Amino acid sequence: MHPFLPIDPDAAIDRDAAAHLLSWLVGNHLGAFTQGNAGLKLGSTVAAYDESAARLEGLSRLLWGVVPALAGGCSVPGVEAIIEGLANGTDPDHPAYWGEAGDMDQRLVEMAALAVFLREQPELLNRQMPQASRENLLRWLSRIQDARINPSNWRFFRILVIDALASLGWPVDRKALAEELDFIDSQYVGEGWYKDGAEVGRFDYYNPFAFHFYGLLYARWHAVDDPERSARYIERARAFALSYRHWFAEDGSAIAYGRSMTYRFGVAGFWGLLAEVGHPELSAGKLRGLWSRSMRWWLDQTIFDAEGRLTVGYAYPNLLMSEFYNSAQSPLWALKAFAPLSLPADHPFWSAEEEVDTPPALHAVAVSRQITWRSNGVAYLVAPPPKHREIRHVADKYAKFAYSSHHGFCVESLDWISSGFAGDNLLALSRDGITWAFRTEIDEAVLEDGELKTVWSPFPGCRVTTRQRPSDAGELRESMIEADFSLQVLATGHAADLWVPPRSLQQVIEGAGPSEERPAAEGLTLFSDLRDLDGRLKRRVLPCAPNTNLVHPHSAVPALLGSIPASRSLMRTYLTAGGRS
């Protein structure tokens, strides 16, 4: 927790407190404005795009919080500076000009927030921005109409921008808009879920971050002139909410899974936006509770620097888990969480008391082949990995056997096994004890009767069929390993907040010591236990490499080690984990 937080992170977050928190956050970043107020520079680390786009990113992402606050009549610092920055950044003759957006450009991403500003606050821009500057801004945004864009949630950026341009009378490509709206519909697969990527098909936080967030904005703007599509977006969001509620634990923490984890409390924004249209099964008090508990959990983490600015990382500053597309300014996407500030003070979301949400213990989603459940106060997820290699640490972020709200997940899970460090939720296999492999892609995934079956091959000559059956008591994992050669095996469970002194893997296997025959990984607040139901493997607790876990800088995992012969071998393990009482 930041020592200078402007609100009590343990108290209920009412509308005034939320507005105060946003003003504090925005104000903390004003001192980082660059030339002409056309961007922010919060650090010296870089992303895969150019510095001009990275600085634009900082400016534009402030708007995700500023715009709903203005819509709700809240006072926010820095609005004049932001508008000046928009004018200078889109002026080709100004030294701070952002440059024209190219194909697949980060500038296209950042246009979305600018479009929402134009759509929601046109009068403010008319008052404070000269006509020539407004035309520069619209002309600069118009580039997205013919730019090449990822076949993913990015297509919503073009929808938002064209919609904003059209609302201001700027010439737009109506055919392109119709095509993009059709594309979004083509990505919807049912049960509230969109697949993100025409070929990849990820089912992750870009559903609440993007698809449903933008869909609900579209529904707000087009309830009258496009009622059928608006109604579809609302019903899809309501269906999604019945899955998404399972991703949150009792204390508001969310399952750490997939990419873009540095957007942190952005995971809560969906609940605030959904409250505008309501939900027949989730009361305003439940929606507020889901939003508020998430915000409180995040405020209790070490996510701010000494200036009160967001850092790259998850529960603490951490570049190891970052993406190629994360600049120092990227975490400001988290300001999407302030979406409910657009709601008036007397809206049920703000007037209702927070309610506890107690979803069914186990929830399976057929279209994504995911299972979520709660155990010992913690939320868990099992899911098959998508076919995707373009993300840093992609196997760690998508291919682990399980993910959770409290235990976090580790990156670099296989990199340091010989040194005695291991990641969480693995079945790692090796022919020589030096090079290890795990599930990265799958040949088959089947979800049936509460069980997830995946078929995968870590390397030629080895085929594994894994069956996972979770319950609120624990998780049964069975893996049939068919190999043309003998193998060394290492299985691990969830990480606990525990420090274990590292030793080489050989020392761990052969020698006595602090990791010898521990019954479980028992940390300060968490425990994790992994048992070999057939009693053939050695039981150990191994440290995770420092700072590789997203939630706990020091962490350790329960582990099973041994060897199996060539031919067929069945491994049966049982995992229990959760908070320590």
Secondary structure, 3 states (H helix, E strand, C coil): CCCCCCCCCCCCCCHHHHHHHHHHHHHHHHHHECHHHCCECCCCCCCCCCHHHHHHHHHHHHHHHHHHHHHCCCCCCCHHHHHHHHHHHCCCCCCCCCCCCCCCCHHHHHHHHHHHHHHHCHHHHHHHCCHHHHHHHHHHHHHHHCCCCCCCCCHHHHHHHHHHHHHCCCCCCHHHHHHHHHHHHHHEEECCEECECCCCCECCCHHHHHHHHHHHHHHHHCCCCCHHHHHHHHHHHHHHHHHHHHHECCCCCECCCCCCHHHHHHHHHHHHHHCCCCCCCCCHHHHHHHHHHHHHHHHCCCCECCCCCECCECCCECCCCCCCCCCCCHHHHHHHHHHHHHCCCCCHHHHCCCCCCCCCCEEEECCCCEEEEEECCEEEEECCCCCCCCCCCHHHHHCCCCEECCCCCECCCCCCHHHCCCCCCCEEEECCCCCCECCCCCCEEEEECCEEEEEECCCCCEEEEEEEEECCCCEEEEEEEEECCCEEEEEECCCECCCCCCCCHHHHHHCCCCCECCCCEECCCEEEEEEECCCCCEEEEEECCCCCECCCCCCEEEEEEEEECCEEEEEEEEEEEEECC
